[in-house]
Amino acid sequence: MERARRRGLSSTDLKWIALGLMVLDHVHYIFGFTGYIPEWFSMLGRLSAPLFLFCLAEGFSHTRSRKRYFLKVYGIHLLMSGALFLMIGGVIPLRPDGFMPMNGMMTAFSILMVMFQGLDWLAERRWVPGLAAVILPLAWPLLASSLMGAVPALQFPLSALGYTLLPMWNINPDASFPVILTGLVLYAFRKNRKLQAGAFAGFTLLYFGGYVGLVVSRLPDFCWTQMFTTYYEWYGALAAVLMLCYNGERGKGPKAFFYLFYPAHIYILYALSWLPFLMETAG
């Protein structure tokens, strides 16, 4: 007899919501130059990354094979970060206005999975592997930057390594240090849903609303209303409401679709964004 579905949202439901919001965000991100895409596309999109991070923490906790889960995400990271590195190097042509899709969520996921495992090892008092898995991913970009400064000849190989085999957090908004911290908060408090949602919302508001607000307030002509129109990353805190609706079930859905859709929709949108330039050239 089939078990009755619990009330609330399953992990698959949350992924579908996050996917829809992500598409809106990326449409604005990639086509914003046309002036026809409303800003609220990206405002709604602020909820997407936190929901995916939440699902990552849940998926990593309950997957039957963490190794296989990691390799799927790591493979997509290699594909997308490798393509981005080739764009930066001029191997893959850029859009005429110089824009390139700087999407590094799979890079963040790859880093976070290693750190999640490290947190679990620390909980088991396996101090050496646990500390290594948590500290090394945090320190790797700082170490690489120091080596590049000391030995300029290492800049290319270390950059290539950071974009491929040894992913590092960076200035890319999708793979930035705050994203890594957000993922760690969600994983560390995952056993208490209310505490998890509260810790996530608190961190998001303090960092993106408080700290970022203080930084940008020093800019010329800054007005605090811009925190609602320009610097609205803190809107992501609203994802806590959906996290509280999670019913603890995985749900039914095409698992492979979510893995394939992310890189596919980025490159399809990017290819389509060339059309206005090609039409202008042809005209």
DAURHU-V679290 format. One record per residue. N is the residue number from 1. SS is DSSP state (2 for helix, 1 for strand, 0 for the rest). PHI is phi as a letter, one per 30 degrees, with the letter a starting at -180 (999 if undefined). Layout:
n = <N,N>
ss = <SS,SS>
phi = <PHI,PHI>
//
This chain:
n = <1,2,3,4,5,6,7,8,9,10,11,12,13,14,15,16,17,18,19,20,21,22,23,24,25,26,27,28,29,30,31,32,33,34,35,36,37,38,39,40,41,42,43,44,45,46,47,48,49,50,51,52,53,54,55,56,57,58,59,60,61,62,63,64,65,66,67,68,69,70,71,72,73,74,75,76,77,78,79,80,81,82,83,84,85,86,87,88,89,90,91,92,93,94,95,96,97,98,99,100,101,102,103,104,105,106,107,108,109,110,111,112,113,114,115,116,117,118,119,120,121,122,123,124,125,126,127,128,129,130,131,132,133,134,135,136,137,138,139,140,141,142,143,144,145,146,147,148,149,150,151,152,153,154,155,156,157,158,159,160,161,162,163,164,165,166,167,168,169,170,171,172,173,174,175,176,177,178,179,180,181,182,183,184,185,186,187,188,189,190,191,192,193,194,195,196,197,198,199,200,201,202,203,204,205,206,207,208,209,210,211,212,213,214,215,216,217,218,219,220,221,222,223,224,225,226,227,228,229,230,231,232,233,234,235,236,237,238,239,240,241,242,243,244,245,246,247,248,249,250,251,252,253,254,255,256,257,258,259,260,261,262,263,264,265,266,267,268,269,270,271,272,273,274,275,276,277,278,279,280,281,282,283>
ss = <0,0,0,0,0,0,0,0,1,0,2,2,2,2,2,2,2,2,2,2,2,2,2,2,2,2,2,2,2,2,2,2,2,2,0,0,0,0,0,2,2,2,2,2,2,2,2,2,2,2,2,2,2,2,2,2,2,2,2,2,2,2,0,0,0,2,2,2,2,2,2,2,2,2,2,2,2,2,2,2,2,2,2,2,2,2,2,2,0,0,0,0,0,0,0,0,0,0,0,0,0,0,0,0,2,2,2,2,2,2,2,2,2,2,2,2,2,2,2,2,2,2,2,0,0,0,2,2,2,2,2,2,2,2,2,2,2,2,2,2,2,2,2,2,2,2,2,2,2,2,0,2,2,2,2,2,2,2,2,2,2,2,2,0,0,0,0,0,0,0,0,0,2,2,2,0,2,2,2,2,2,2,2,2,2,2,2,2,0,0,0,0,2,2,2,2,2,2,2,2,2,2,2,2,2,2,2,2,2,2,2,2,2,2,2,2,0,0,0,0,0,0,0,0,0,2,2,2,2,0,0,0,2,2,2,2,2,2,2,2,2,2,2,2,0,1,0,0,0,0,0,0,0,0,2,2,2,2,2,2,2,2,2,2,2,2,2,2,2,2,2,2,0,0,2,2,2,2,2,2,2,2,0>
phi = <999,d,d,d,d,d,d,j,c,d,d,d,e,d,d,d,d,d,d,d,d,d,d,e,d,d,d,d,d,d,c,e,d,d,i,c,c,d,d,d,e,d,d,d,d,d,d,d,e,e,d,d,d,d,d,d,d,d,d,d,d,c,d,d,b,d,d,d,d,d,d,d,d,d,d,d,e,e,d,d,d,d,d,d,d,d,d,d,d,i,d,c,d,c,e,e,d,i,d,b,d,c,c,b,d,d,d,d,d,d,d,d,d,d,d,e,d,d,d,d,d,d,d,d,i,c,d,d,d,d,d,d,d,c,d,d,d,d,d,e,d,d,d,d,d,d,d,d,d,d,b,e,d,d,e,d,d,d,d,d,d,d,d,b,d,c,e,b,d,a,d,e,e,d,b,d,e,e,d,d,d,d,d,d,d,d,d,d,c,d,d,b,d,d,d,d,d,d,d,d,d,d,d,d,d,d,d,d,c,d,d,d,d,d,d,d,d,d,d,d,i,d,b,d,d,d,d,c,c,b,c,c,e,d,e,e,e,d,d,e,d,d,d,d,d,d,c,i,c,d,i,c,l,d,e,d,e,d,d,d,d,e,d,d,d,d,d,d,d,d,d,d,d,d,e,e,d,d,d,d,d,d,d>
//
